[in-house]
Each structure stands twice: as C-alpha cells, then as structure tokens.
C-alpha cells in the first residue's frame, strides 16, 4: 500500500509540513471568494502557501526557496 502514488504524495506532504520552518510561526488566512481557501505560512525568510478551490477540489502548495528566492510547487 505504501508504494501507491497517492500514499507517496501524502508522505511527501507530511514530511514537508513537519520539516519546513514556515510552519513554526505565522498563519495568515487570506480573505477570498467563498469557494477559495488561501493560507500563507511565514517564518522569517521561509514561506509556504496553499490555495484550494473548494468547488472543484483543485489545489496548489508552493514554497519559497530561501537560497534563490524562487517559488516552487510541491
């Protein structure tokens, strides 16, 4: 079961949540349309964002690389 793609993706997400420093400080829930959930986590130079569409269940999780300043999708 742990070799299934969905389980691997969930494991990656859990490791990211437990290890990335942005989750150790501020949590900002942005004001958006009712069907959009946007959460921004910030801890100094570390940032992570979730944007989820509650109508179609699509989401993106992005984080900022502190060395390059570029944003990447998880």
N, C-alpha and C positions, 0 to 999 in steps of 0.2 A: 504493500500500500504506500509506503513512503517514497517509492520510486515514481509514483504518478506525478505528472506535471503540476497539477493543482496543489498537491501536497508540498512539492519542492518550492513552488512560488510562495505558498503560505509560510514555509520555513524561512525563506529569504526575507519576507516582510517582517516576521517576528524578530529575526536577528537584527535587522535594520532598526526596528523600534527600540530594542534593548541596548543597542550599542552606539547609535548616532547621538552625539551630545545635544542636538537641538531639543530633544525631548526632556532635558533636565531643567528647563526654565519656562519661559512664557508660552502660553497657548492663546492664540487670537482666533476667535470665530468671527469671520467677516460677515457683514450684512449683505445678503444676496437675494435673488429671487427665491421664492418658497421651495422650488424643486432643486435648488443648487445648495450644496454644503461645501464651504471652503474654510479650511482650517490651516493656520500658519503657525508653525512652531519655531521659536527663535531662542538661541542661547549664544550671545556674543556674535561671532562670525559664522556660526552654524545655523542653517535654516532648512526647514523641510515644509512642504505644502501638500495638502490633499485637496483635490477638487472632485466632488462626486455629484453626478446628475441622478437625482432620486426618481426621475421618470423612466429613464432608460437603463439605469444601473451601470452606466459607464463611469470610470474614474481614472484619475491620473495622480500619481505620487511623484513629486520632484524634490530634489535636494541640491544644495549648492556645494560645489567642491571648494573647500577653503583655500586650496593652493592656486587654483586657476581662476576662481570666481565664476566659473561656468555652471549652469544648471543642467542636471541630468535627470532623466526619468528612471524610476525604479522598476 
